[in-house]
Amino acid sequence: MKMEVANLTPQIAVASKRTAVSMRNIHEAIGEMCGKLLAYLSEQGKEMSGPPYLKYTNMKPDFSEFDIEWGFPVEEPVPASGEFYMSQTYGGRAIVATHKGPYSTLEEAYSAIMKYEREYALKNTGVYYDVYLNDADETPEDELLTQVVCPIE
């Protein structure tokens, strides 16, 4: 697994948010958000300009519940409407790991990041991002690439 500390440049994105999500219902929440967001972009005559991301915030200490933001980078702002708003991808210093394999094994990347964090005495911000580099509908599970981004202070 490739891992590095990088300075990332933010990109504007259109997004939607859900609160109090758990690992038990995250796939359902993402599926709903993704479908609605793609339909909204289409209505606006816009397309994604980069890979979609999932942002995790407000995590309980045991990671049993959190808030999520599902977003698509865009070239130019899209009007806010209902649950859709303008946001941005992460910009700043972060530990970045590229995970290859099924989403169900992403925990490996998070464990590796936390180990790296301890080893190099880095402090995370408590926010995490998954950036989906290829399409799960068109890519075999063992070839899926997910960039895990852990912002650091």
DSSP file (Angstrom, degrees, kcal/mol; ACC not computed):
  #  RESIDUE AA STRUCTURE BP1 BP2  ACC     N-H-->O    O-->H-N    N-H-->O    O-->H-N    TCO  KAPPA ALPHA  PHI   PSI    X-CA   Y-CA   Z-CA
    1    1 A M              0   0    0      0, 0.0     2,-0.3     0, 0.0    98,-0.1   0.000 360.0 360.0 360.0 126.1    0.0    0.0    0.0
    2    2 A K  E     +A   98   0A   0     96,-0.7    96,-2.3     2,-0.0     2,-0.3  -0.611 360.0 174.4 -77.0 132.0    1.4    3.3   -1.0
    3    3 A M  E     +A   97   0A   0     -2,-0.3     2,-0.3    94,-0.2    94,-0.2  -1.000   5.9 149.1-142.3 139.8    1.4    5.9    1.8
    4    4 A E  E     -A   96   0A   0     92,-2.1    92,-3.4    -2,-0.3     2,-0.5  -0.981  45.8-108.7-157.9 163.5    2.8    9.4    2.0
    5    5 A V  E     +A   95   0A   0     -2,-0.3     2,-0.3    90,-0.2    90,-0.2  -0.908  49.3 173.1 -96.5 128.3    2.3   12.8    3.6
    6    6 A A  E     -A   94   0A   0     88,-2.8    88,-2.3    -2,-0.5     2,-0.7  -0.925  38.5-125.7-135.6 157.2    1.2   15.2    1.0
    7    7 A N  E     -A   93   0A   0     -2,-0.3     2,-0.3    86,-0.2    86,-0.2  -0.928  37.2-157.2-101.8 110.8   -0.1   18.8    0.6
    8    8 A L  E     -A   92   0A   0     84,-3.1    84,-1.8    -2,-0.7    -2,-0.0  -0.635  10.2-135.0 -95.0 146.8   -3.4   18.5   -1.2
    9    9 A T        -     0   0    0     -2,-0.3    82,-0.1    82,-0.2    80,-0.1  -0.859  26.4-123.2 -98.8 128.4   -5.1   21.3   -3.2
   10   10 A P        -     0   0    0      0, 0.0     2,-0.4     0, 0.0    80,-0.1  -0.342  22.4-161.5 -71.4 153.7   -8.8   21.7   -2.5
   11   11 A Q        -     0   0    0     78,-0.1    78,-2.7    -2,-0.0    64,-0.1  -0.994  26.1-107.6-132.4 138.8  -11.3   21.4   -5.4
   12   12 A I  E     -B   88   0A   0     -2,-0.4    62,-2.0    76,-0.2     2,-0.3  -0.328  43.9-180.0 -66.5 151.3  -14.9   22.7   -5.3
   13   13 A A  E     -BC  87  73A   0     74,-2.0    74,-3.4    60,-0.3     2,-0.4  -0.986  31.4-126.8-149.4 153.0  -17.6   20.1   -5.0
   14   14 A V  E     +BC  86  72A   0     58,-2.3    58,-2.5    -2,-0.3     2,-0.3  -0.896  45.1 173.9-100.1 137.7  -21.3   19.7   -4.9
   15   15 A A  E     -BC  85  71A   0     70,-2.9    70,-2.0    -2,-0.4     2,-0.3  -0.864  30.8-151.5-144.3 169.7  -22.3   17.6   -1.9
   16   16 A S  E     - C   0  70A   0     54,-1.9    54,-2.4    -2,-0.3     2,-0.3  -0.962  20.3-146.0-141.0 153.0  -25.0   16.1    0.3
   17   17 A K  E     - C   0  69A   0     66,-0.4     2,-0.3    -2,-0.3    52,-0.2  -0.924  11.7-171.2-128.8 148.5  -24.8   15.2    4.0
   18   18 A R  E     - C   0  68A   0     50,-2.4    50,-2.7    -2,-0.3     2,-0.3  -0.990  15.2-148.7-132.2 143.8  -26.3   12.5    6.3
   19   19 A T  E    S+     0   0A   0     -2,-0.3    48,-0.2    48,-0.2    39,-0.0  -0.747  70.3  19.8-110.5 159.5  -26.0   12.5   10.1
   20   20 A A  E    S+     0   0A   0     -2,-0.3     2,-0.3     1,-0.2    47,-0.2   0.895  78.6 164.5  52.2  50.1  -25.8    9.6   12.6
   21   21 A V  E     - C   0  66A   0     45,-3.4    45,-2.2    -3,-0.3     2,-0.3  -0.692  17.5-164.0 -93.5 148.4  -24.7    7.0   10.1
   22   22 A S    >>  -     0   0    0     -2,-0.3     4,-0.9    43,-0.2     3,-0.7  -0.802  37.7-103.6-124.1 169.7  -23.3    3.7   11.1
   23   23 A M  T 34 S+     0   0    0     41,-0.3     4,-0.4    -2,-0.3     3,-0.2   0.786 119.6  63.6 -62.4 -25.5  -21.4    1.0    9.3
   24   24 A R  T 34 S+     0   0    0      1,-0.2    -1,-0.2     2,-0.1     4,-0.2   0.849 117.5  23.0 -67.8 -35.0  -24.6   -1.0    9.2
   25   25 A N  T <> S+     0   0    0     -3,-0.7     4,-2.0     1,-0.1    -1,-0.2   0.284  92.5 101.1-117.3  11.4  -26.4    1.6    7.1
   26   26 A I  H  X S+     0   0    0     -4,-0.9     4,-2.8     1,-0.2     5,-0.2   0.891  80.8  52.7 -66.1 -39.4  -23.6    3.4    5.3
   27   27 A H  H  > S+     0   0    0     -4,-0.4     4,-2.4     1,-0.2    -1,-0.2   0.901 110.6  47.8 -65.6 -39.4  -24.0    1.6    2.0
   28   28 A E  H  > S+     0   0    0      2,-0.2     4,-2.2     1,-0.2    -1,-0.2   0.920 112.9  48.9 -64.2 -44.5  -27.7    2.4    1.8
   29   29 A A  H  X S+     0   0    0     -4,-2.0     4,-2.6     2,-0.2    -2,-0.2   0.924 112.6  47.3 -62.5 -45.1  -27.0    6.1    2.6
   30   30 A I  H  X S+     0   0    0     -4,-2.8     4,-3.1     2,-0.2     5,-0.2   0.924 110.9  51.9 -63.6 -44.5  -24.2    6.4    0.0
   31   31 A G  H  X S+     0   0    0     -4,-2.4     4,-2.1    -5,-0.2    -1,-0.2   0.918 113.1  44.5 -58.5 -44.7  -26.4    4.7   -2.7
   32   32 A E  H  X S+     0   0    0     -4,-2.2     4,-2.1     2,-0.2     5,-0.2   0.935 116.0  46.1 -64.6 -47.3  -29.3    7.1   -2.0
   33   33 A M  H  X S+     0   0    0     -4,-2.6     4,-2.7     1,-0.2     5,-0.2   0.909 112.1  51.3 -63.1 -43.2  -27.0   10.2   -1.9
   34   34 A C  H  X S+     0   0    0     -4,-3.1     4,-2.7    -5,-0.2     5,-0.2   0.934 110.8  47.4 -61.9 -48.3  -25.1    9.2   -5.0
   35   35 A G  H  X S+     0   0    0     -4,-2.1     4,-2.0    -5,-0.2    -1,-0.2   0.921 115.4  44.7 -60.3 -45.6  -28.2    8.7   -7.1
   36   36 A K  H  X S+     0   0    0     -4,-2.1     4,-2.3     2,-0.2    -1,-0.2   0.898 114.1  49.4 -66.1 -41.0  -29.8   11.9   -6.0
   37   37 A L  H  X S+     0   0    0     -4,-2.7     4,-2.5    -5,-0.2    -2,-0.2   0.900 110.4  49.6 -68.1 -40.4  -26.6   13.9   -6.5
   38   38 A L  H  X S+     0   0    0     -4,-2.7     4,-2.2    -5,-0.2    -1,-0.2   0.910 111.7  49.4 -63.2 -41.3  -26.0   12.5  -10.0
   39   39 A A  H  X S+     0   0    0     -4,-2.0     4,-2.3    -5,-0.2    -2,-0.2   0.906 111.1  49.9 -63.4 -41.4  -29.6   13.4  -11.0
   40   40 A Y  H  X S+     0   0    0     -4,-2.3     4,-1.8     2,-0.2    -2,-0.2   0.922 109.9  49.9 -64.6 -44.3  -29.1   16.9   -9.6
   41   41 A L  H  <>S+     0   0    0     -4,-2.5     5,-2.8     1,-0.2     4,-0.4   0.919 110.8  50.5 -59.0 -43.2  -25.8   17.4  -11.5
   42   42 A S  H ><5S+     0   0    0     -4,-2.2     3,-1.5     1,-0.2    -2,-0.2   0.911 107.5  52.9 -61.7 -43.6  -27.6   16.2  -14.7
   43   43 A E  H 3<5S+     0   0    0     -4,-2.3    -1,-0.2     1,-0.3    -2,-0.2   0.854 110.1  49.2 -58.7 -34.6  -30.5   18.6  -14.1
   44   44 A Q  T 3<5S-     0   0    0     -4,-1.8    -1,-0.3    -5,-0.2    -2,-0.2   0.474 115.0-118.3 -84.3  -2.4  -27.9   21.4  -13.8
   45   45 A G  T < 5S+     0   0    0     -3,-1.5     2,-0.3    -4,-0.4    -3,-0.2   0.795  73.0 127.4  70.2  28.1  -26.1   20.3  -17.0
   46   46 A K      < -     0   0    0     -5,-2.8     2,-0.3    -6,-0.2    -1,-0.3  -0.752  42.8-158.0-116.8 162.2  -22.9   19.6  -15.1
   47   47 A E        -     0   0    0     -2,-0.3    28,-0.4    -3,-0.1     2,-0.1  -0.904  33.6 -88.7-131.9 162.0  -20.6   16.7  -14.8
   48   48 A M        -     0   0    0     -2,-0.3    26,-0.2    26,-0.1   -35,-0.1  -0.407  26.4-163.2 -65.6 146.2  -18.1   15.5  -12.2
   49   49 A S  S    S+     0   0    0     24,-2.7    25,-0.2     1,-0.1    -1,-0.1   0.248  71.9   6.4-114.2  10.7  -14.6   16.9  -12.7
   50   50 A G  S    S-     0   0    0     23,-0.6    -1,-0.1   -39,-0.0    25,-0.0  -0.959  99.7 -53.1-172.3 179.1  -12.8   14.4  -10.5
   51   51 A P        -     0   0    0      0, 0.0    82,-0.1     0, 0.0    -2,-0.1  -0.364  59.3-106.0 -71.0 147.0  -13.5   11.2   -8.4
   52   52 A P        -     0   0    0      0, 0.0    80,-2.3     0, 0.0     2,-0.3  -0.277  37.2-156.2 -66.6 157.2  -16.3   11.2   -5.8
   53   53 A Y  E     -ED  71 131A   0     18,-2.3    18,-2.3    78,-0.2     2,-0.4  -0.937  15.2-148.3-135.0 158.5  -15.4   11.4   -2.1
   54   54 A L  E     -ED  70 130A   0     76,-2.5    76,-2.5    -2,-0.3     2,-0.5  -0.995  16.6-159.7-125.5 122.6  -16.9   10.4    1.2
   55   55 A K  E     -ED  69 129A   0     14,-2.8    14,-1.9    -2,-0.4     2,-0.5  -0.891   2.9-155.0-106.7 131.4  -16.0   12.6    4.2
   56   56 A Y  E     +ED  68 128A   0     72,-3.2    72,-1.7    -2,-0.5     2,-0.3  -0.917  23.7 159.8-106.9 127.5  -16.4   11.3    7.7
   57   57 A T  E     +E   67   0A   0     10,-2.4    10,-2.8    -2,-0.5    70,-0.1  -0.875  49.6  31.4-136.8 171.1  -16.9   13.8   10.6
   58   58 A N  S    S-     0   0    0     -2,-0.3     2,-0.2     8,-0.2    -1,-0.1   0.862  75.1-175.9  49.4  47.1  -18.3   13.8   14.2
   59   59 A M        -     0   0    0     67,-0.4     7,-0.2     7,-0.2    -1,-0.2  -0.499  26.1-123.3 -75.9 139.1  -17.2   10.3   14.9
   60   60 A K    >   -     0   0    0      5,-2.4     3,-2.6    -2,-0.2     5,-0.1  -0.499  34.5-106.2 -70.5 152.8  -18.0    8.6   18.2
   61   61 A P  T 3  S+     0   0    0      0, 0.0    -1,-0.1     0, 0.0    -2,-0.1   0.801 122.9  47.7 -54.0 -31.3  -14.9    7.4   20.0
   62   62 A D  T 3  S-     0   0    0      3,-0.0    -2,-0.0     1,-0.0    -3,-0.0   0.323 111.0-121.9 -93.3   9.6  -15.7    3.8   19.1
   63   63 A F  S <  S+     0   0    0     -3,-2.6   -40,-0.2     2,-0.2     3,-0.1   0.678  75.3 128.2  61.3  20.4  -16.4    4.7   15.4
   64   64 A S  S    S+     0   0    0      1,-0.2     2,-0.3   -42,-0.1   -41,-0.3   0.715  73.4  18.9 -78.9 -19.7  -20.0    3.3   15.8
   65   65 A E        +     0   0    0    -43,-0.2    -5,-2.4    -5,-0.1     2,-0.3  -0.996  68.1 151.7-152.4 146.9  -21.6    6.4   14.4
   66   66 A F  E     -C   21   0A   0    -45,-2.2   -45,-3.4    -2,-0.3     2,-0.3  -0.961  40.1-103.6-162.2 169.4  -20.6    9.4   12.3
   67   67 A D  E     - E   0  57A   0    -10,-2.8   -10,-2.4    -2,-0.3     2,-0.4  -0.810  35.5-157.6-101.2 149.2  -21.8   12.0    9.9
   68   68 A I  E     -CE  18  56A   0    -50,-2.7   -50,-2.4    -2,-0.3     2,-0.4  -0.956  13.8-160.6-129.6 149.8  -20.9   11.7    6.2
   69   69 A E  E     -CE  17  55A   0    -14,-1.9   -14,-2.8    -2,-0.4     2,-0.5  -0.997   9.5-161.9-123.9 124.2  -20.7   14.0    3.3
   70   70 A W  E     +CE  16  54A   0    -54,-2.4   -54,-1.9    -2,-0.4     2,-0.3  -0.924  24.0 171.3-104.6 127.6  -20.8   12.5   -0.2
   71   71 A G  E     -CE  15  53A   0    -18,-2.3   -18,-2.3    -2,-0.5   -56,-0.2  -0.958  31.7-150.8-143.0 157.5  -19.5   14.8   -2.9
   72   72 A F  E     -C   14   0A   0    -58,-2.5   -58,-2.3    -2,-0.3     2,-0.0  -0.993  29.0-123.9-123.7 123.5  -18.5   15.2   -6.5
   73   73 A P  E     -C   13   0A   0      0, 0.0   -24,-2.7     0, 0.0   -23,-0.6  -0.390  33.6-170.6 -60.9 143.8  -15.8   17.7   -7.6
   74   74 A V        -     0   0    0    -62,-2.0   -62,-0.2   -26,-0.2   -26,-0.1  -0.938  31.3-127.4-135.7 157.7  -17.1   20.1  -10.2
   75   75 A E  S    S+     0   0    0    -28,-0.4   -63,-0.1    -2,-0.3    -1,-0.1   0.849  93.2  14.6 -74.0 -35.2  -15.4   22.7  -12.5
   76   76 A E  S    S-     0   0    0     -3,-0.0    -1,-0.2     1,-0.0     0, 0.0  -0.959  96.7 -77.5-140.7 157.2  -17.7   25.6  -11.4
   77   77 A P        -     0   0    0      0, 0.0   -63,-0.1     0, 0.0    -2,-0.1  -0.111  36.8-150.7 -56.6 149.7  -20.2   26.2   -8.6
   78   78 A V        -     0   0    0    -65,-0.1     3,-0.1    -4,-0.0     8,-0.1  -0.946  31.1 -98.5-117.6 139.6  -23.7   24.7   -8.8
   79   79 A P        -     0   0    0      0, 0.0     2,-0.1     0, 0.0     5,-0.1  -0.320  39.8-113.6 -60.3 138.7  -26.7   26.4   -7.1
   80   80 A A        +     0   0    0      3,-0.0     2,-0.3     6,-0.0     5,-0.2  -0.469  42.9 172.5 -68.1 143.7  -27.5   25.1   -3.7
   81   81 A S  B >   -H   84   0B   0      3,-1.9     3,-2.6    -2,-0.1     2,-0.1  -0.871  51.0 -47.4-158.8 120.7  -30.9   23.4   -3.6
   82   82 A G  T 3  S-     0   0    0     -2,-0.3    -1,-0.1     1,-0.3    -2,-0.0  -0.338 129.2  -3.9  57.7-121.0  -32.6   21.4   -0.9
   83   83 A E  T 3  S+     0   0    0     -2,-0.1   -66,-0.4    -3,-0.1     2,-0.4   0.508 117.2  93.9 -82.4  -4.0  -30.0   18.9    0.4
   84   84 A F  B <   +H   81   0B   0     -3,-2.6    -3,-1.9   -68,-0.1     2,-0.3  -0.750  48.2 158.2 -97.5 136.3  -27.4   19.9   -2.1
   85   85 A Y  E     -B   15   0A   0    -70,-2.0   -70,-2.9    -2,-0.4     2,-0.3  -0.942  43.0 -93.7-147.3 164.4  -24.7   22.5   -1.3
   86   86 A M  E     +B   14   0A   0     -2,-0.3   -72,-0.2   -72,-0.2     2,-0.2  -0.665  52.5 147.5 -84.2 139.8  -21.3   23.6   -2.4
   87   87 A S  E     -B   13   0A   0    -74,-3.4   -74,-2.0    -2,-0.3     2,-0.3  -0.591  32.6-123.8-142.8-156.9  -18.3   22.2   -0.5
   88   88 A Q  E     -B   12   0A   0    -76,-0.3   -76,-0.2    -2,-0.2     3,-0.1  -0.985  19.0-105.3-158.3 157.1  -14.8   21.2   -1.4
   89   89 A T        -     0   0    0    -78,-2.7     2,-0.1    -2,-0.3   -78,-0.1  -0.299  63.5 -71.7 -71.7 168.6  -12.4   18.3   -1.3
   90   90 A Y        -     0   0    0    -80,-0.1     2,-0.4   -81,-0.1    -1,-0.2  -0.379  48.3-168.9 -68.9 139.8   -9.7   18.5    1.4
   91   91 A G        +     0   0    0    -81,-0.1     2,-0.3    -3,-0.1   -82,-0.2  -0.995  46.1  39.7-128.4 126.5   -6.9   21.0    1.0
   92   92 A G  E    S-A    8   0A   0    -84,-1.8   -84,-3.1    -2,-0.4     2,-0.3  -0.888  95.3 -17.6 136.3-166.8   -3.8   20.9    3.2
   93   93 A R  E     +A    7   0A   0     -2,-0.3    59,-2.2    59,-0.3     2,-0.3  -0.553  68.0 153.6 -79.6 134.0   -1.4   18.5    4.8
   94   94 A A  E     -AF   6 151A   0    -88,-2.3   -88,-2.8    -2,-0.3     2,-0.5  -0.995  48.8-112.4-156.1 154.4   -2.6   14.9    5.1
   95   95 A I  E     -AF   5 150A   0     55,-2.4    55,-2.8    -2,-0.3     2,-0.5  -0.830  40.4-164.0 -85.1 129.5   -1.5   11.3    5.3
   96   96 A V  E     +AF   4 149A   0    -92,-3.4   -92,-2.1    -2,-0.5     2,-0.4  -0.975  11.8 179.4-123.9 125.1   -2.6    9.7    2.0
   97   97 A A  E     -AF   3 148A   0     51,-2.5    51,-3.3    -2,-0.5     2,-0.7  -0.978  19.0-145.8-123.7 137.1   -2.8    6.0    1.4
   98   98 A T  E     -AF   2 147A   0    -96,-2.3   -96,-0.7    -2,-0.4     2,-0.4  -0.912  18.3-162.1-105.0 115.7   -3.9    4.3   -1.7
   99   99 A H  E     - F   0 146A   0     47,-3.3    47,-2.6    -2,-0.7     2,-0.5  -0.805   4.2-159.3 -99.7 133.1   -5.8    1.0   -1.0
  100  100 A K  E     + F   0 145A   0     -2,-0.4    45,-0.2    45,-0.2    43,-0.1  -0.960  53.9  40.8-113.3 124.0   -6.3   -1.6   -3.7
  101  101 A G  S    S-     0   0    0     43,-2.6    41,-0.2    -2,-0.5    42,-0.1  -0.823  93.9 -16.5 136.7-175.3   -9.1   -4.1   -3.1
  102  102 A P    >   -     0   0    0      0, 0.0     3,-1.8     0, 0.0     4,-0.1  -0.184  55.5-121.4 -61.3 150.4  -12.7   -4.4   -1.9
  103  103 A Y  G >  S+     0   0    0      1,-0.3     3,-2.0     2,-0.2     4,-0.2   0.819 110.7  70.0 -59.7 -30.5  -14.2   -1.6    0.1
  104  104 A S  G 3  S+     0   0    0      1,-0.3    -1,-0.3     2,-0.1     3,-0.3   0.653  97.7  51.1 -64.5 -13.3  -14.8   -4.2    2.9
  105  105 A T  G X  S+     0   0    0     -3,-1.8     3,-1.8     1,-0.2     4,-0.5   0.253  73.6 107.3-106.7  11.9  -11.1   -4.2    3.4
  106  106 A L  T X>  +     0   0    0     -3,-2.0     4,-1.8     1,-0.3     3,-0.8   0.749  63.2  77.3 -60.5 -23.0  -10.6   -0.5    3.7
  107  107 A E  H 3> S+     0   0    0     -3,-0.3     4,-2.6     1,-0.3    -1,-0.3   0.823  85.4  63.1 -56.9 -30.2  -10.0   -1.0    7.5
  108  108 A E  H <> S+     0   0    0     -3,-1.8     4,-2.2     2,-0.2    -1,-0.3   0.907 103.0  47.7 -59.9 -42.3   -6.5   -2.2    6.5
  109  109 A A  H <> S+     0   0    0     -3,-0.8     4,-2.4    -4,-0.5    -2,-0.2   0.911 111.5  49.7 -66.6 -42.1   -5.7    1.3    5.1
  110  110 A Y  H  X S+     0   0    0     -4,-1.8     4,-2.3     2,-0.2    -2,-0.2   0.898 111.0  49.6 -64.5 -40.0   -7.1    3.0    8.2
  111  111 A S  H  X S+     0   0    0     -4,-2.6     4,-2.1     2,-0.2    -1,-0.2   0.914 111.3  49.2 -63.5 -42.7   -5.0    0.8   10.5
  112  112 A A  H  X S+     0   0    0     -4,-2.2     4,-2.5     2,-0.2    -2,-0.2   0.894 110.6  50.8 -64.3 -39.9   -1.9    1.4    8.4
  113  113 A I  H  X S+     0   0    0     -4,-2.4     4,-2.8     2,-0.2    -2,-0.2   0.928 110.0  49.2 -63.5 -44.7   -2.5    5.2    8.6
  114  114 A M  H  X S+     0   0    0     -4,-2.3     4,-2.0     2,-0.2    -1,-0.2   0.874 111.7  49.0 -64.5 -36.3   -2.9    5.1   12.4
  115  115 A K  H  X S+     0   0    0     -4,-2.1     4,-2.8     2,-0.2    -1,-0.2   0.928 112.3  48.3 -65.4 -44.9    0.3    3.1   12.7
  116  116 A Y  H  X S+     0   0    0     -4,-2.5     4,-2.2     1,-0.2    -2,-0.2   0.904 109.3  54.3 -60.1 -43.1    2.1    5.6   10.4
  117  117 A E  H  <>S+     0   0    0     -4,-2.8     5,-2.7     1,-0.2     4,-0.3   0.922 112.1  42.8 -57.2 -48.3    0.6    8.5   12.5
  118  118 A R  H ><5S+     0   0    0     -4,-2.0     3,-1.1     3,-0.2    -2,-0.2   0.920 112.2  54.2 -64.9 -44.5    2.0    7.0   15.7
  119  119 A E  H 3<5S+     0   0    0     -4,-2.8    -2,-0.2     1,-0.3    -1,-0.2   0.855 118.6  33.6 -60.5 -37.3    5.4    6.1   14.2
  120  120 A Y  T 3<5S-     0   0    0     -4,-2.2    -1,-0.3    -5,-0.2    -2,-0.2   0.233 109.3-118.0-105.9  12.7    6.0    9.7   12.9
  121  121 A A  T < 5 +     0   0    0     -3,-1.1     2,-0.3    -4,-0.3    -3,-0.2   0.897  57.9 157.8  52.6  48.5    4.2   11.5   15.9
  122  122 A L      < -     0   0    0     -5,-2.7     2,-0.5    -6,-0.2    -1,-0.2  -0.726  33.9-141.8-100.1 153.0    1.6   13.1   13.6
  123  123 A K        -     0   0    0     -2,-0.3    30,-2.8    -5,-0.0     2,-0.1  -0.964  12.2-145.8-120.0 122.4   -1.8   14.3   14.9
  124  124 A N  B     -I  152   0C   0     -2,-0.5    28,-0.3    28,-0.2     4,-0.1  -0.376  14.7-130.6 -82.1 165.4   -4.9   13.8   12.9
  125  125 A T        -     0   0    0     26,-1.9    27,-0.1     2,-0.3     3,-0.1   0.507  45.1-109.5 -91.9  -7.1   -7.8   16.3   12.8
  126  126 A G  S    S+     0   0    0     25,-0.3   -67,-0.4     1,-0.3     2,-0.4   0.508  88.5 106.5  87.8   4.6  -10.5   13.7   13.4
  127  127 A V        -     0   0    0     24,-0.2    -1,-0.3   -70,-0.1    -2,-0.3  -0.932  48.0-173.3-115.6 141.1  -11.9   14.0    9.8
  128  128 A Y  E     -D   56   0A   0    -72,-1.7   -72,-3.2    -2,-0.4     2,-0.4  -0.956   7.4-157.9-134.7 152.9  -11.3   11.3    7.2
  129  129 A Y  E     -DG  55 149A   0     20,-2.3    20,-2.7    -2,-0.3     2,-0.5  -0.985   7.2-159.6-130.6 141.0  -11.9   11.1    3.5
  130  130 A D  E     -DG  54 148A   0    -76,-2.5   -76,-2.5    -2,-0.4     2,-0.5  -0.992  12.8-164.0-112.0 127.2  -12.3    8.2    1.1
  131  131 A V  E     -DG  53 147A   0     16,-2.8    16,-2.9    -2,-0.5     2,-0.9  -0.962  13.0-142.7-113.8 121.1  -11.7    9.1   -2.6
  132  132 A Y  E     - G   0 146A   0    -80,-2.3    14,-0.2    -2,-0.5    -2,-0.0  -0.727  17.1-175.5 -92.1 103.9  -13.0    6.5   -5.0
  133  133 A L        +     0   0    0     12,-1.9     2,-0.3    -2,-0.9    -1,-0.2   0.660  66.1  26.5 -79.6 -18.3  -10.5    6.4   -7.9
  134  134 A N  S    S-     0   0    0     11,-0.7     2,-0.5     5,-0.0     5,-0.1  -0.926  90.5 -92.2-139.9 169.6  -12.4    4.0  -10.1
  135  135 A D    >>  -     0   0    0     -2,-0.3     3,-1.4     1,-0.1     4,-1.1  -0.684  19.8-153.3 -89.6 120.3  -16.0    2.9  -10.6
  136  136 A A  T 34 S+     0   0    0     -2,-0.5    -1,-0.1     1,-0.3     5,-0.1   0.751  96.5  59.0 -63.2 -24.1  -17.2   -0.1   -8.6
  137  137 A D  T 34 S+     0   0    0      1,-0.2    -1,-0.3     3,-0.0    -2,-0.0   0.699 117.9  30.0 -76.5 -18.4  -19.8   -0.9  -11.3
  138  138 A E  T <4 S+     0   0    0     -3,-1.4    -2,-0.2     2,-0.1    -1,-0.2   0.409 109.8  74.1-119.1  -1.2  -17.1   -1.3  -13.9
  139  139 A T  S  < S-     0   0    0     -4,-1.1     5,-0.1    -5,-0.1    -1,-0.1  -0.948  81.5-113.9-122.2 132.3  -14.1   -2.5  -11.9
  140  140 A P    >>  -     0   0    0      0, 0.0     3,-2.3     0, 0.0     4,-0.5  -0.341  34.8-114.6 -58.5 144.5  -13.5   -6.0  -10.4
  141  141 A E  G >4 S+     0   0    0      1,-0.3     3,-1.2     2,-0.2   -40,-0.2   0.853 115.3  54.5 -50.5 -42.5  -13.5   -5.8   -6.5
  142  142 A D  G 34 S+     0   0    0      1,-0.2    -1,-0.3   -41,-0.2   -42,-0.0   0.565 108.8  50.2 -74.0  -5.8   -9.9   -6.8   -6.2
  143  143 A E  G <4 S+     0   0    0     -3,-2.3    -1,-0.2   -43,-0.1    -2,-0.2   0.393  79.1 124.9-108.3  -0.6   -8.9   -3.9   -8.6
  144  144 A L    <<  -     0   0    0     -3,-1.2   -43,-2.6    -4,-0.5     2,-0.5  -0.358  47.3-153.6 -62.1 137.5  -10.8   -1.1   -6.8
  145  145 A L  E     +F  100   0A   0    -45,-0.2   -12,-1.9    -2,-0.0   -11,-0.7  -0.969  15.5 177.4-117.5 124.3   -8.6    1.8   -5.8
  146  146 A T  E     -FG  99 132A   0    -47,-2.6   -47,-3.3    -2,-0.5     2,-0.6  -0.992  19.6-147.7-127.9 126.3   -9.5    4.0   -2.9
  147  147 A Q  E     -FG  98 131A   0    -16,-2.9   -16,-2.8    -2,-0.4     2,-0.6  -0.837  13.3-156.2 -91.9 120.2   -7.4    6.9   -1.7
  148  148 A V  E     -FG  97 130A   0    -51,-3.3   -51,-2.5    -2,-0.6     2,-0.5  -0.876   9.1-163.9 -99.2 124.7   -7.8    7.3    2.1
  149  149 A V  E     -FG  96 129A   0    -20,-2.7   -20,-2.3    -2,-0.6   -53,-0.2  -0.941  10.7-175.1-116.0 124.0   -7.0   10.8    3.2
  150  150 A C  E     -F   95   0A   0    -55,-2.8   -55,-2.4    -2,-0.5   -22,-0.2  -0.877  21.0-142.2-119.3  95.6   -6.3   11.6    6.9
  151  151 A P  E     -F   94   0A   0      0, 0.0   -26,-1.9     0, 0.0   -25,-0.3  -0.289  21.4-162.0 -57.4 139.7   -5.8   15.4    7.4
  152  152 A I  B      I  124   0C   0    -59,-2.2   -59,-0.3   -28,-0.3   -28,-0.2  -0.891 360.0 360.0-125.7 155.8   -3.1   16.2   10.0
  153  153 A E              0   0    0    -30,-2.8   -29,-0.1    -2,-0.3   -59,-0.1   0.450 360.0 360.0 -79.2 360.0   -2.3   19.3   12.0
